[in-house]
Amino acid sequence: ERPVLIEFTADWCINCKVLEKTVYADSRVVAAGRRLELIPLRVDMTRSSSVDQALLSRYGGAGLPFAVVLDRNGQVIQRFPDLFDTKDLIKAVHRAAMVQAG
């Protein structure tokens, strides 16, 4: 039972690529993820299926880029529609990791 980051991305999504090269690749994000045992999941929506669309909608996303941080109980801690920064992602992951298993 660990915190989870779900990244929704696509090859045609320019802002998704920006996030991958900046925020997700940032050494501080990588270090926090390791320390907090974050489970990173990527949903590739390049050839979007109805299942992918349903998952995006389930977490409150409408378009790309979109990411969501879940706590160990699967509850949404924070949604990231559009671009976001390293600091906000690290804060969300820390909050997710602090939630007690229920």
N, C-alpha and C positions, 0 to 999 in steps of 0.2 A: 504494500500500500504506500505509494509514493505520489508526489505531485506530477501532473501531466501538462505538457504543452502540445496543443494541436495546431499545426500550421497548415492553413489551406493555401495552396499555391498553384501556379500554372506556368507553362513555358512562355505563354504570350503575355504574362503579367509583368510589366516593367517594374512596378513598385515592389512586387514580390522579390524580384531579383535584387533590387536595392537592399531590401531587408536581409536577404540571405548573405550579401557581401558585407554588410555593415553590422546590424544588430545581432543576428544569429551567429556570425563569425567572431564577434567581439570576445576577446580573451576573458573579460569579466563575466560575460554571460556563460561562456563555456565552463569557467571555474565554479560559478554559482550552481550551475546545472549538475556538475559532478559532485560538489559538496552536499547538495540537497537531494541527490539521487533522483533528479528530474527524469521523467520518461518523455522524450521528444517523439512526437508522431507527425508525419507529414501526409497530407491528403493531396494528391496530385490531381488537379481538376482540369488539366490540359484537354483531356477528352472526357468531360464531365458526364457522370452517369446520374441516374435518378437517386441512387443510394448516396452518392457524394453530395448532391444538392440537398437531400433530406438531412444529412448530417450537418451541413453548413447551416441550414435553417434551424435545426434543433438547438444549435448553440447561439443563435441570434445573428448569424451572418447573412448578408444579402449579396455582397460582391467581394472581389479580391483587391488587395490582400486582406486576409482575416486570420486572426489567431485567437486562441482562447487558452487560459490557464485554469486548470481544474485542481481542486484539492484531492487528498487521498480518498475522499468519499465520493468523488465524481461531481462535486458541486462547483459551479462556475465561480471563480474568484475574480477574474477580470477578462473582459472582451477587448480585443484590439482590432477595430475596423480601421482600415487604411494604414498609413505609416505611423510608426511609434518609435520611441528611443530606447536605448539600452537600459537606462536608469529605471524607466517605468516597468520594463519586462522583469528586471531583477527584483524590484519591489514586489511585484505580483507573485513571482515564484517563491520568494521568502514568505509572503503571507500564506500561500498555499501549503508550504511545508510546515507551518506552525499549527495548522488545524489538526486537532486530535482525531484519531480514528473513531468513527461512531459506529 
